[in-house]
Amino acid sequence: MTDSAIRLLVADDHPVVRAGLRAVLETEPGLAVVAEAATAEDAVARAAVGDIDVVLMDLQFGKGMGGAEATARITARPGAPRVLIVTTYDSDADTLPAIEAGATGYLLKDAPPEDLAAAVRTAATGRTTLAPTVADRLMNRLRDPGAALTRRETEVLTLVAAGLSNQAIGRRLHLTEGTVKSHLARVYAKLGVDSRTAAVATATDLGLIRR
């Protein structure tokens, strides 16, 4: 590792994925994987040490903290490293919280190795790289914000898709049942549907909630 190398932390709960990312990145000149983390909590703690330039962050870690929350905690510190999301998920339910949390870039795990390396270098300079599907979706939201679901509406609909009742959703999100119904009414209007099943199907087709 040279003194000018971009120092990387790879955070993913799958050892095979971490090994694969390390193998790809360490063949690239000027990039050095100096640490790995198997949990989001470990990633936050390791990023705080001060010797990391870019964190490659997964979004789903099983139990415990998720990647979006970890990103928010990492980027909240002064002089924090950049965070590049590297995940399999590209729905609004995943991309928006991560970007709101302060992620510099968002890439999918099926990206070619050269795209991954380029995204890391771009992130290290503070500039943004977005997977094409993510960029398209964000552009569409900006062009037609009235049709986009809010973060809360996305959370409610995701729980509907998981089979929860309005009452159970209210308990999970600390909302009244009436508030949940209001969110769903707005979702129906935006999606042009009149049932829970149709809302879930349409939102899934549009990439608003995870398949």
C-alpha positions as CSV (number, residue, x, y, z in Angstrom):
1,M,0.0,0.0,0.0
2,T,1.4,3.4,-1.0
3,D,0.9,6.5,1.2
4,S,-1.5,7.9,-1.4
5,A,-3.7,4.8,-1.6
6,I,-7.4,5.2,-1.0
7,R,-8.0,3.2,2.2
8,L,-11.2,1.1,2.2
9,L,-13.5,-0.6,4.8
10,V,-15.7,-3.3,3.4
11,A,-18.9,-3.8,5.4
12,D,-21.0,-6.8,4.5
13,D,-22.4,-9.7,6.6
14,H,-21.5,-12.3,4.0
15,P,-17.8,-13.4,4.1
16,V,-17.9,-14.5,0.4
17,V,-19.0,-11.0,-0.6
18,R,-16.4,-9.4,1.5
19,A,-13.7,-11.7,0.0
20,G,-15.0,-11.0,-3.5
21,L,-15.0,-7.2,-3.1
22,R,-11.5,-7.4,-1.6
23,A,-10.2,-9.5,-4.5
24,V,-11.6,-7.0,-7.0
25,L,-10.4,-3.9,-5.3
26,E,-6.9,-5.0,-4.4
27,T,-6.1,-5.6,-8.0
28,E,-6.7,-1.9,-8.7
29,P,-3.8,0.5,-8.3
30,G,-4.2,3.1,-5.6
31,L,-6.9,1.2,-3.7
32,A,-6.2,-0.7,-0.4
33,V,-8.7,-2.7,1.7
34,V,-7.5,-2.0,5.2
35,A,-10.4,-3.4,7.2
36,E,-13.6,-5.5,7.0
37,A,-16.8,-5.5,9.1
38,A,-19.4,-8.2,9.3
39,T,-22.0,-6.0,11.1
40,A,-23.2,-2.4,10.7
41,E,-22.2,-1.7,14.3
42,D,-18.7,-2.9,13.7
43,A,-18.6,-0.7,10.5
44,V,-19.5,2.4,12.5
45,A,-16.9,1.7,15.2
46,R,-14.2,0.9,12.7
47,A,-14.9,3.9,10.5
48,A,-14.5,6.1,13.6
49,V,-10.8,5.1,14.0
50,G,-9.8,7.7,11.4
51,D,-7.8,5.7,8.9
52,I,-10.6,5.0,6.4
53,D,-11.3,7.1,3.2
54,V,-14.2,5.2,1.8
55,V,-16.6,2.6,3.4
56,L,-18.3,0.1,1.0
57,M,-21.6,-0.5,2.8
58,D,-24.2,-3.2,2.4
59,L,-27.8,-2.3,3.3
60,Q,-29.0,-5.5,4.9
61,F,-27.2,-7.0,7.8
62,G,-29.7,-9.5,9.2
63,K,-30.3,-8.6,12.8
64,G,-29.3,-5.3,14.4
65,M,-28.5,-2.0,12.7
66,G,-29.0,-1.6,9.0
67,G,-26.7,0.0,6.5
68,A,-28.7,3.2,6.2
69,E,-28.5,3.9,9.9
70,A,-24.8,3.0,10.0
71,T,-24.3,5.4,7.1
72,A,-26.0,8.2,9.0
73,R,-23.9,7.5,12.1
74,I,-20.6,7.4,10.1
75,T,-21.3,10.5,8.1
76,A,-22.4,12.5,11.1
77,R,-18.8,12.6,12.5
78,P,-16.5,15.5,11.6
79,G,-14.0,14.4,8.9
80,A,-15.9,11.2,8.3
81,P,-15.0,8.8,5.5
82,R,-17.3,8.7,2.4
83,V,-19.8,5.9,2.3
84,L,-20.5,4.0,-1.0
85,I,-23.5,1.7,-0.8
86,V,-22.9,-1.6,-2.5
87,T,-26.0,-3.7,-2.4
88,T,-28.4,-5.9,-4.3
89,Y,-31.4,-3.6,-3.6
90,D,-32.5,-0.8,-5.8
91,S,-36.1,0.0,-4.6
92,D,-37.1,3.4,-3.3
93,A,-37.5,1.8,0.1
94,D,-33.7,1.1,0.1
95,T,-32.2,3.9,-2.0
96,L,-33.9,6.9,-0.5
97,P,-33.1,6.2,3.2
98,A,-29.5,5.5,2.3
99,I,-29.0,8.7,0.3
100,E,-30.8,10.7,2.9
101,A,-28.4,9.2,5.5
102,G,-25.5,10.8,3.6
103,A,-24.2,8.1,1.2
104,T,-22.0,9.6,-1.4
105,G,-22.8,6.8,-4.0
106,Y,-25.0,3.9,-4.6
107,L,-23.9,0.9,-6.7
108,L,-25.4,-2.6,-7.2
109,K,-23.4,-5.7,-6.6
110,D,-23.7,-6.8,-10.2
111,A,-21.8,-3.8,-11.4
112,P,-18.7,-4.6,-13.4
113,P,-15.4,-4.5,-11.5
114,E,-14.2,-1.4,-13.4
115,D,-17.4,0.4,-12.4
116,L,-16.9,-0.5,-8.8
117,A,-13.3,0.8,-8.8
118,A,-14.3,4.0,-10.6
119,A,-17.1,4.5,-8.1
120,V,-14.7,4.2,-5.2
121,R,-12.3,6.7,-6.7
122,T,-15.2,9.1,-7.4
123,A,-16.5,8.7,-3.8
124,A,-13.1,9.4,-2.4
125,T,-13.2,12.8,-4.0
126,G,-16.7,13.5,-2.6
127,R,-18.5,13.2,-5.9
128,T,-21.5,11.0,-6.5
129,T,-21.9,7.8,-8.5
130,L,-25.3,6.2,-8.8
131,A,-26.3,2.9,-10.4
132,P,-28.2,3.7,-13.6
133,T,-31.5,2.3,-12.3
134,V,-31.2,4.3,-9.1
135,A,-30.3,7.5,-11.0
136,D,-33.3,7.0,-13.3
137,R,-35.7,6.5,-10.4
138,L,-34.4,9.6,-8.6
139,M,-34.8,11.7,-11.8
140,N,-38.4,10.4,-12.2
141,R,-39.1,11.4,-8.6
142,L,-37.8,14.9,-9.3
143,R,-39.8,15.2,-12.5
144,D,-43.0,14.0,-10.9
145,P,-42.8,14.5,-7.1
146,G,-46.6,14.2,-6.8
147,A,-46.5,10.6,-7.9
148,A,-43.6,9.6,-5.6
149,L,-44.3,8.0,-2.3
150,T,-43.0,9.6,0.9
151,R,-40.6,7.7,3.1
152,R,-43.4,7.0,5.6
153,E,-45.8,5.9,2.8
154,T,-43.1,3.5,1.6
155,E,-42.7,2.1,5.1
156,V,-46.4,1.6,5.5
157,L,-46.8,-0.1,2.1
158,T,-43.8,-2.3,2.8
159,L,-45.5,-3.6,5.9
160,V,-48.7,-4.1,4.0
161,A,-46.8,-6.2,1.6
162,A,-45.4,-8.2,4.6
163,G,-49.0,-9.0,5.5
164,L,-49.5,-6.8,8.5
165,S,-52.9,-5.3,9.4
166,N,-53.4,-1.5,9.8
167,Q,-53.4,-2.1,13.6
168,A,-50.1,-4.0,13.5
169,I,-48.5,-1.4,11.2
170,G,-49.6,1.3,13.6
171,R,-47.9,-0.5,16.5
172,R,-44.7,-1.1,14.5
173,L,-44.4,2.5,13.4
174,H,-45.9,4.1,16.5
175,L,-48.9,5.6,14.6
176,T,-52.6,5.5,15.2
177,E,-54.7,3.2,13.0
178,G,-56.3,6.3,11.5
179,T,-53.0,7.7,10.5
180,V,-52.1,4.4,8.8
181,K,-55.4,4.5,6.9
182,S,-54.6,8.1,5.8
183,H,-51.2,7.1,4.5
184,L,-52.8,4.2,2.6
185,A,-55.5,6.5,1.1
186,R,-52.7,8.8,-0.3
187,V,-50.8,5.7,-1.6
188,Y,-54.0,4.5,-3.4
189,A,-54.5,7.9,-4.9
190,K,-50.9,8.2,-6.1
191,L,-50.8,4.8,-7.6
192,G,-54.3,4.9,-9.0
193,V,-55.5,1.7,-7.2
194,D,-58.3,0.9,-4.8
195,S,-57.0,-2.1,-2.8
196,R,-54.1,-3.2,-0.7
197,T,-53.3,-6.0,-3.1
198,A,-53.3,-3.7,-6.1
199,A,-51.2,-1.1,-4.3
200,V,-48.5,-3.7,-3.4
201,A,-48.5,-5.1,-6.9
202,T,-48.2,-1.7,-8.6
203,A,-45.6,-0.4,-6.2
204,T,-43.5,-3.6,-6.7
205,D,-43.7,-3.3,-10.5
206,L,-42.6,0.4,-10.2
207,G,-39.7,-0.5,-8.0
208,L,-41.1,1.6,-5.1
209,I,-40.9,-1.3,-2.7
210,R,-38.6,-4.3,-2.6
211,R,-39.6,-7.4,-4.6
